[in-house]
Amino acid sequence: MNVLPLYIGYDEREHEAYDVCRASAERRSSIPLHVVRLDQASLRRSGWYTREWRYEGIEGQRVDLQDGKPFSTDFTFTRFLVPALAMHQGWALYCDCDFLFTADLGPLLALADPKYAAMCVKHEPVPRETLKMNGLQQTAYRRKNWSSLILWNCAHRSNAALARIVNYMTGQWLHAFQWLKDDEIGELPLKWNWLSGVSAPLPVGIIPGEIRAFGGEEMPELPCGIHFTLGLPSIHGCETAPYAPLWLRERSSCRLAGLPTPTERLRAIG
C-alpha cells in the first residue's frame, strides 16, 4: 500500500493548529501517512534553510531580509524544500497548519498525475483582506493561496534545483511557482483547499450524518480540506468563521479524556 508523506507547516505560535490538522488527517485517512512537522528551526540546524528576517513594528511583523517583504509564518518559505526533503522520490503532500481535513486523503493522492511537477487549487490571486485576524499583514501577490496545499511530484526534473534557490528567490516568485512552466502545474478541485470566509460555498451535496448537527439536510457539499486562512476559530473574531464548529470539535477530540495529541506522543517517545 502507498504511504503518503504529509508535510505540515509548523509555527511554534500555532502549535495547537498543527496538532488539530495532523489529527484530522490521520483519523480519516485510508492510506498510511508519514507525517512530517516542517519545523524551520530544525531545518536551520541541518543547513537546509538559511533565510534571515527581522521584526518590524509594535505588532512584531516579520520582514524577510532577502526581498524586504513581510511574511506571517515560519513555514512561508520552508514548504518549497519538500521535494528535496523527500529525497526527490515519489509524491508528497504539503499543507499549512491551519487546515482541517474532513475526508480521506486517499482520493487526493489518486489525483496525482506524473505529467505535473506540482498540483494545487488555483485560487483567484488577490485577497480582499490586507490583514489577517491576528493583525499580521497579508500580502497580495500573483497566485495567492496556491501554495497553501501542494501535491508535490518530488521526482519531477523541474523541482530538482528548488532547494538551491529557496533561500534567495523572492517570496512572490516562489509562491507563484515561477520555477515551473504553466503546463507543469496541475489543478486540484476547490474542495481540497476551500478558504473559510473567502471561497464561495460548494454546490449542495450529500452531507454525512455527523455534520448535520451543524445545519439542515440541504447544505453545501462539505469541503475535504477547510483552510482557515483568515484566522483559526480559536482567535478572537474568528469564532463564527464557516465550519469553525468542526475545527473546535476536532480540537476537543485531541484533548478528550486527557489523551495526548500526536505531537505529545512523539515527545514522550523521544
Backbone torsions as a table, in degrees:
resi	resn	phi	psi	omega
1	MET	NA	138.8	178.8
2	ASN	-64.2	141.5	172.9
3	VAL	-108.1	128.2	-179.3
4	LEU	-99.3	114.1	171.5
5	PRO	-69.2	126.0	179.7
6	LEU	-116.3	109.9	178.2
7	TYR	-96.9	120.6	-178.8
8	ILE	-110.9	125.3	177.6
9	GLY	-58.7	133.6	-175.5
10	TYR	-123.9	134.6	173.2
11	ASP	-135.0	127.0	-175.1
12	GLU	-60.4	-21.0	176.6
13	ARG	-76.4	-12.9	-178.2
14	GLU	-125.6	41.0	-177.2
15	HIS	-58.2	-42.5	-179.1
16	GLU	-63.2	-37.6	178.9
17	ALA	-60.7	-42.2	178.1
18	TYR	-59.1	-46.3	-178.7
19	ASP	-61.8	-42.0	-179.7
20	VAL	-66.8	-44.7	179.1
21	CYS	-59.5	-48.4	-178.9
22	ARG	-61.9	-46.8	-178.4
23	ALA	-62.0	-39.6	-178.8
24	SER	-65.5	-35.4	178.6
25	ALA	-73.7	-46.0	-176.9
26	GLU	-65.3	-38.3	-174.7
27	ARG	-66.9	-27.1	-172.5
28	ARG	-109.3	-10.7	-172.1
29	SER	-76.2	134.0	176.1
30	SER	-88.8	-8.8	178.3
31	ILE	-115.0	152.0	179.1
32	PRO	-63.8	138.2	177.2
33	LEU	-113.2	137.6	170.0
34	HIS	-108.7	99.3	-172.7
35	VAL	-87.8	130.4	-179.9
36	VAL	-121.5	125.4	175.3
37	ARG	-81.8	114.2	-175.7
38	LEU	-81.9	84.9	-171.3
39	ASP	-98.5	115.0	-175.7
40	GLN	-65.2	-31.2	179.6
41	ALA	-63.5	-43.2	178.0
42	SER	-66.6	-38.9	179.7
43	LEU	-66.8	-33.1	175.5
44	ARG	-67.4	-44.9	-178.6
45	ARG	-62.0	-32.6	-178.7
46	SER	-89.3	-1.7	174.8
47	GLY	88.3	1.7	-179.8
48	TRP	-73.2	-33.2	-169.4
49	TYR	-127.0	121.9	-174.4
50	THR	-129.5	2.9	-178.6
51	ARG	-60.4	141.5	179.9
52	GLU	-111.0	156.1	-178.2
53	TRP	-150.3	170.7	177.4
54	ARG	-137.0	158.9	171.4
55	TYR	-84.4	147.1	-179.7
56	GLU	-143.5	130.4	176.9
57	GLY	83.2	168.8	-174.9
58	ILE	-73.1	-19.5	179.6
59	GLU	-83.2	-3.5	179.9
60	GLY	72.6	32.3	177.5
61	GLN	-63.1	133.2	177.5
62	ARG	-88.0	137.4	178.7
63	VAL	-125.9	126.5	180.0
64	ASP	-73.3	129.0	-178.0
65	LEU	-75.9	-18.6	-178.0
66	GLN	-72.3	-42.9	-178.2
67	ASP	-120.4	-1.0	177.2
68	GLY	73.7	12.7	-176.3
69	LYS	-101.4	148.1	175.7
70	PRO	-71.3	150.2	172.5
71	PHE	-143.7	162.2	-167.3
72	SER	-113.7	-21.3	-174.5
73	THR	-134.1	163.0	177.9
74	ASP	-68.1	-17.1	-177.0
75	PHE	-105.9	14.8	179.7
76	THR	-54.0	-41.9	-176.9
77	PHE	-108.0	-25.8	-171.4
78	THR	-68.0	-20.2	179.2
79	ARG	-59.3	-25.4	-176.7
80	PHE	-80.9	-1.0	174.7
81	LEU	-89.0	-7.3	-172.5
82	VAL	-55.4	-48.0	-179.5
83	PRO	-57.0	-40.0	179.6
84	ALA	-70.0	-41.7	179.1
85	LEU	-63.2	-28.2	176.9
86	ALA	-86.5	12.1	178.5
87	MET	60.6	29.0	178.6
88	HIS	52.4	41.3	179.7
89	GLN	-129.0	136.2	171.2
90	GLY	65.7	-158.2	179.9
91	TRP	-111.4	150.1	176.6
92	ALA	-144.4	150.8	177.9
93	LEU	-110.5	133.5	172.4
94	TYR	-115.2	141.8	169.5
95	CYS	-147.2	152.4	171.2
96	ASP	-64.7	158.9	-176.6
97	CYS	-75.6	-13.0	-178.9
98	ASP	-90.6	33.2	174.8
99	PHE	-98.8	149.9	167.9
100	LEU	-126.3	120.7	177.5
101	PHE	-93.6	130.3	-180.0
102	THR	-112.3	3.6	-174.8
103	ALA	-141.9	164.9	177.7
104	ASP	-63.0	133.3	178.5
105	LEU	-79.5	-10.0	178.7
106	GLY	-56.0	-49.8	178.4
107	PRO	-62.4	-27.0	176.6
108	LEU	-68.9	-45.6	178.1
109	LEU	-62.8	-31.1	179.6
110	ALA	-65.4	-17.5	178.6
111	LEU	-81.8	-9.0	-177.1
112	ALA	-58.1	125.4	-178.4
113	ASP	-120.4	116.6	-173.0
114	PRO	-63.6	-12.0	178.2
115	LYS	-75.6	-11.6	-179.7
116	TYR	-104.0	146.5	174.6
117	ALA	-82.9	-29.0	178.6
118	ALA	-154.6	151.1	178.1
119	MET	-131.3	142.0	-175.9
120	CYS	-158.2	170.1	171.2
121	VAL	-83.2	126.0	-174.1
122	LYS	-94.3	82.4	-178.4
123	HIS	-70.0	160.6	168.0
124	GLU	-59.9	140.6	-165.7
125	PRO	-75.8	-31.9	-169.3
126	VAL	-109.2	119.5	178.1
127	PRO	-75.5	156.2	176.6
128	ARG	-75.8	-29.9	-173.9
129	GLU	-87.4	147.3	174.9
130	THR	-105.6	-16.3	177.8
131	LEU	-129.0	142.8	170.0
132	LYS	-81.4	169.4	-175.2
133	MET	-67.6	-17.2	175.9
134	ASN	-89.9	9.3	174.2
135	GLY	87.5	-2.2	-179.4
136	LEU	-83.3	149.8	-178.2
137	GLN	-67.3	142.9	174.7
138	GLN	-116.3	106.5	-173.8
139	THR	-80.6	132.7	175.8
140	ALA	-83.7	133.6	178.1
141	TYR	-156.4	164.9	179.8
142	ARG	-59.1	135.9	178.7
143	ARG	62.3	37.8	177.6
144	LYS	-55.3	134.1	177.1
145	ASN	75.6	-4.4	176.0
146	TRP	-59.7	-37.7	-172.0
147	SER	-86.8	3.8	-178.7
148	SER	-76.7	-18.5	169.8
149	LEU	-144.4	120.0	-176.6
150	ILE	-130.0	126.9	169.0
151	LEU	-94.4	104.4	-172.3
152	TRP	-88.1	131.7	166.1
153	ASN	-92.3	89.0	-168.2
154	CYS	-64.7	-26.0	-177.5
155	ALA	-87.0	-6.0	-177.0
156	HIS	-63.6	135.0	-174.7
157	ARG	-60.6	-28.5	-177.6
158	SER	-72.8	-13.5	177.1
159	ASN	-95.0	0.0	-171.4
160	ALA	-63.2	-36.7	-174.8
161	ALA	-94.8	1.0	-171.4
162	LEU	-61.1	-40.1	-178.5
163	ALA	-63.8	-25.6	-179.2
164	ARG	-81.0	-19.6	-175.5
165	ILE	-110.6	-8.5	-174.8
166	VAL	-64.3	-24.2	-175.8
167	ASN	-86.9	-4.7	179.8
168	TYR	-135.8	-13.1	176.3
169	MET	-77.5	153.7	-176.8
170	THR	-68.1	155.4	177.7
171	GLY	-60.2	-40.8	-179.2
172	GLN	-63.6	-38.1	178.8
173	TRP	-64.6	-43.8	-178.1
174	LEU	-69.0	-48.5	-175.8
175	HIS	-69.0	-17.8	175.8
176	ALA	-91.4	6.3	177.4
177	PHE	57.7	39.8	-173.0
178	GLN	-78.4	-3.4	172.2
179	TRP	-81.2	-6.9	-179.0
180	LEU	-110.6	152.6	168.1
181	LYS	-75.9	153.2	-177.9
182	ASP	-56.3	-37.1	-177.2
183	ASP	-80.2	4.1	174.6
184	GLU	-99.0	1.0	-179.8
185	ILE	-109.4	109.7	179.6
186	GLY	-84.1	160.2	-176.8
187	GLU	-109.8	132.1	175.1
188	LEU	-102.0	155.5	178.0
189	PRO	-63.7	146.6	-179.2
190	LEU	-54.4	-31.9	-174.5
191	LYS	-62.3	-16.1	179.2
192	TRP	-87.4	-11.9	175.9
193	ASN	-147.9	67.9	-177.4
194	TRP	-88.6	122.4	-173.5
195	LEU	-86.8	110.7	-178.6
196	SER	-64.8	125.0	-179.5
197	GLY	85.7	-2.3	-178.6
198	VAL	-125.5	-54.2	-177.0
199	SER	-70.8	146.6	174.2
200	ALA	-68.9	151.8	177.6
201	PRO	-57.6	146.0	174.7
202	LEU	-72.5	163.9	178.2
203	PRO	-58.9	156.5	177.8
204	VAL	-60.3	134.6	-177.6
205	GLY	-143.3	-174.1	178.6
206	ILE	-79.5	125.2	-175.1
207	ILE	-104.1	126.4	177.7
208	PRO	-58.3	149.5	-178.1
209	GLY	-56.0	-37.5	-177.2
210	GLU	-66.4	-18.2	-178.2
211	ILE	-92.9	-21.5	-173.6
212	ARG	-62.8	-20.7	178.4
213	ALA	-61.2	-20.1	-178.1
214	PHE	-99.8	7.6	179.6
215	GLY	178.7	-178.1	-177.6
216	GLY	-83.5	-173.5	-179.6
217	GLU	-66.8	-39.7	-178.9
218	GLU	-88.9	95.5	-177.8
219	MET	-133.8	157.0	172.9
220	PRO	-60.9	153.4	174.8
221	GLU	-54.3	137.0	179.9
222	LEU	-72.8	124.6	176.6
223	PRO	-61.6	145.3	178.0
224	CYS	-75.9	-33.6	177.9
225	GLY	-130.8	109.9	-179.4
226	ILE	-98.1	121.1	-175.9
227	HIS	-107.2	112.0	-179.4
228	PHE	-86.5	65.3	-171.4
229	THR	-68.9	-25.3	-179.1
230	LEU	-88.2	-8.9	179.5
231	GLY	145.9	140.4	179.4
232	LEU	-68.8	152.9	178.8
233	PRO	-61.1	-14.8	177.5
234	SER	-80.3	-8.3	-179.8
235	ILE	-91.2	136.8	179.4
236	HIS	-58.0	130.4	-178.3
237	GLY	98.4	-13.4	-179.1
238	CYS	-111.3	6.9	-175.0
239	GLU	-63.9	-24.1	-177.9
240	THR	-106.4	16.5	177.2
241	ALA	-60.3	149.6	177.4
242	PRO	-52.6	129.0	179.6
243	TYR	70.0	14.7	176.3
244	ALA	-56.4	-40.6	179.7
245	PRO	-58.4	-31.2	179.3
246	LEU	-68.7	-41.3	178.2
247	TRP	-64.4	-43.4	-178.6
248	LEU	-65.2	-36.0	177.8
249	ARG	-69.3	-38.0	176.9
250	GLU	-64.0	-39.7	176.8
251	ARG	-61.7	-42.4	179.5
252	SER	-62.7	-36.9	179.9
253	SER	-65.4	-30.4	176.9
254	CYS	-67.4	-29.1	-175.7
255	ARG	-97.8	-6.9	-171.6
256	LEU	-55.7	128.8	176.7
257	ALA	56.5	25.2	177.9
258	GLY	73.4	15.2	180.0
259	LEU	-65.8	140.2	179.4
260	PRO	-69.8	148.7	172.8
261	THR	-73.7	166.0	177.6
262	PRO	-53.9	-40.1	-179.9
263	THR	-64.9	-41.4	179.7
264	GLU	-65.1	-34.3	177.3
265	ARG	-65.5	-39.7	178.1
266	LEU	-63.1	-40.9	178.9
267	ARG	-62.7	-39.9	-180.0
268	ALA	-63.9	-40.1	178.7
269	ILE	-66.6	-40.7	-177.8
270	GLY	-70.5	NA	NA
